[in-house]
Amino acid sequence: MATVLYDDGVHKCIAFTELVQGEGVQANQFAIAHNGEGMLLDPGGNLTYKHLLAEMADYFLPSHLRYVFASHQDPDIVASVNGWLLITDASIVVASEWARFIPHFCLKGATVGRMLPIPYEGMNISLGGSPLKLVPAHYLHTIGNFQVYDPVSKILFSGDVGASLVSGEEAAGVWEDFNDFLTRGSGDGFHRHYMSGNKACRLWVDAIRRLDVEWIVPQHGASFKGKVMVNRFLDWFENLECGLDLL
């Protein structure tokens, strides 16, 4: 199921929340389109590939796919990359740390000239003339972890930061009660287990507070919409003890 997060007639942000079939972990896939050019964010693996391809065509053609962004190296993020390389001319945007790992998902030679490595400090890219900011989120939960901030929609596509363990229609929704995210959505347990430590959390929160974020949209589960819920999440995450803090 596709959910349009933002649409001003030229610029669109779309979420796909129910494409995973079978026993795989629930995962959201995203697309940004501007002036007919497209970018896929964390397109997933073989469980989502053919469904995402069909859904994507409602917003832009495969021939207009310019970027496939991978927040990090996990299979639910980018295991389908070989398929996108074969049917499009898109560049694969991934951390420089993981650029040499991506070929393991692909036919020999498929990635030659197609990789756009992200430097450690992040960078900006242009999609059809619209700027997108690639924001570092290192050690949340891996080195070479990045997020996409779209200044037009003011959406932060946050990857595993903000993730929860809900699925179905609930994954397409927004959190109305933050305590529901912590308990029913298993947000507290997930982040304590998968994030590396409070120092990384604090550094990330400091960077995000410098952006004008209206909506945090993670790769798993529901999202945090509006300044109140965004700040509620940032305040909680800034003080979270997790990972190495708990050993």
N, C-alpha and C positions, 0 to 999 in steps of 0.2 A: 504494500500500500504506500502510495506517495502522499506526502503532506507538504504543501507549499508553505514555507516559513516566511518568505518575503517575495513580493512581486510588485515592482513599480512600472512594469511595462517594458523595461529595458533590462533590468537586473533581477535575477531570480535566485532564490536559495530553496532547495528541495531536500526533504528527508525521506528515506525509504526504510521503514521500520519492521517490516514483516516478510522480508525476502528469504531469510534463512529457513531452509527446509530440513527436516530430520532432527538429529540429536545434537547438532552444533549449538554452541552458546549463542544466545540472542545478540545480534549486532546490527547497528544502524549504519547505513551507507548514505552519502550525501553528494549532491551536485550543486555547483554554482554555474550560472549561465549569465553572460553579459554580451549584448549585441550579437547573439547567436553562437558565440564561442563558449565551450564548456570545460569544466574541470570536475573530475570525480575525486571525492575524498574518502579514503579507506574503503575501497570497493569490495573488499572481502575475498573469499576464495571460490571454489567450484560450486559451493552450495548457493551462492548468490549470483554467479556470473550471468547466466542466460536470462534470469529474471530482471537483473539490473539493466542489461542491454536493452530488453524490451521496454522497460519503464523509462529509461533515459531518452528514448527516441521521441517521447512526447515533448521534450524540452530542447534538444539539439541533436543533430545527426552525428553518428560516430566519426564522420569525416571532419567534424568541427570540434572534436575533443582535443584540446590543447595540452592538458596536464592530467596525470594520474598522481595524486598526492598520497603518500603513505606516512602516517604519523610516526610509525616505527615498523619493526620487522615481523610482527606476529602473523601467523597464517590467516587469522580472521580479519586482518588488515589488508593484505596485499597478495595472497597466494594465487589470485586469478590474474596476476600481472601479465603472464604470457599471452593470454587471450586478448588483452587490450593492446599489447604490442603488435599482434598479428593483424588486427582488423582496423587499427588507427595509426596515425602518425604522432600520437601523443608522446610527450616527454614524461619520464617517471621522476617525480620529485620526492626525494627521500634524503635523510641525513647522510652526510659524507661517511659516517661510521658504518652505515648499512649498505652503501652503494655496491660493494663487492659481494654482498650476500644475496641481493635480489636475483642475480643470474642463476642461482640454484633453483629458482621457481620456473626457469625459462628454457627454451630450446637454445642450443649453443649458438652464440653470436647474436641473439635477438636483442640484447640490450646495448650493443655497440652503437655509440652516437646518440643514444636515447635517454641517457641518465642526466638529471639535473641535480647534483648533490647540494644539499643545504649546509652551509658552514655552521660551525658550532654556535655562533652568535645569532643565527637566524638571518633572514633576508626578506626583501619585498619582491613580488612578482606582479606582472600585469596580465589580466585576462580581458582581452578585447578592449583594452584601454582603461580598465578598472583596476585599481591597486588592491592587492591582497598582502597581508602581513603574515609571515611565517614566524611564529613565536616559540622560543625555546621553552621546553618543559622537561629538562634533563632530570633523569632519575625518578620520574613520575610516570611510569614505573621502570624506565630503562634509560640508559644513556642514548643520545641520538633520538630523543623524543621531541616532536614538534606539534604545534597546533596552528590552525588557520584563523586569523581574525579578519573579518570582512568589515571595513569601515563604512560601507554603504548601508548594509542591514544592521550593523552593530552587533553581529552574532560572532561569538567565539566558539568555533568547533573544537572542543576540548579533549577529544580522544578518550583515554581512560580516566581522566580527572573529572569527577562528577558522575561516574558510572554507577548504575544500580542494577539489581537483578530482577527486573520486571520485564514482562514480554506482552505480546499481543497488542491490543488497543492501548493498554496502559503505557507501553513504550513510546507511543506517538503523542502522549500527553505531556503536561507540565505539572511539576510539584506545586500543590497548593499549600501543603503543610510540611514544613521542613522535617519535623519529627517522623513523618511517614517515610521520607527518603532514608533516614537513619535506621529505622527499624524494619518496616515492611519491605522497603526496597533494599535492605541489607547494605546500605551505603556506608555505615560505620565499619562493619566488619570487612567489607571489600577494601576500603581505603587503608585500614590499619594493616591489612595483609599485603597489598600490592604496591603501596607507596614506600619509598626507601627510607625516609626519615624527615623529621620536622624542619630541618634546615632547608631541604629542597622545597618543601611546602611553602615556607616563609619567603624564599627568594622568588618563587613563582607568583605568589599573591602580590608581592610588592610590584612586580612587573605588570600584572594584570590591572592593578588599581590605576596605572598610568594610562590605560586605554579607556575608551568610552564604550563599555560593554553593557548591552541591554538584555542579552540572552546568552546563557551558557548551554550549549547543546553537546552532550557527550556521545560517545560511540556505542554505549550500552544503556538502554533504559530511557527514562523520561528526562526532561530538561528543566532548567531554572530560568523563568522568564520574568523580566522586570527588574528594576534596580533593587527593590527590597529583597527579592529572593537571591539575586546575584550576590549582593552584599552579605546576606545571611550565609550563603555557602562560603564566601571568601573568609568571613570572620571565623567560621568553624574550621575550615581547612588550615588557616594560618596557625591555629593552636593545636592541631592534631598531632598526637604521638603515634608513630607508625614505624613499621619496618625495623631498622636498626635500633630505634629508641626502645623497642619492646624486647630485645634479646637479653 
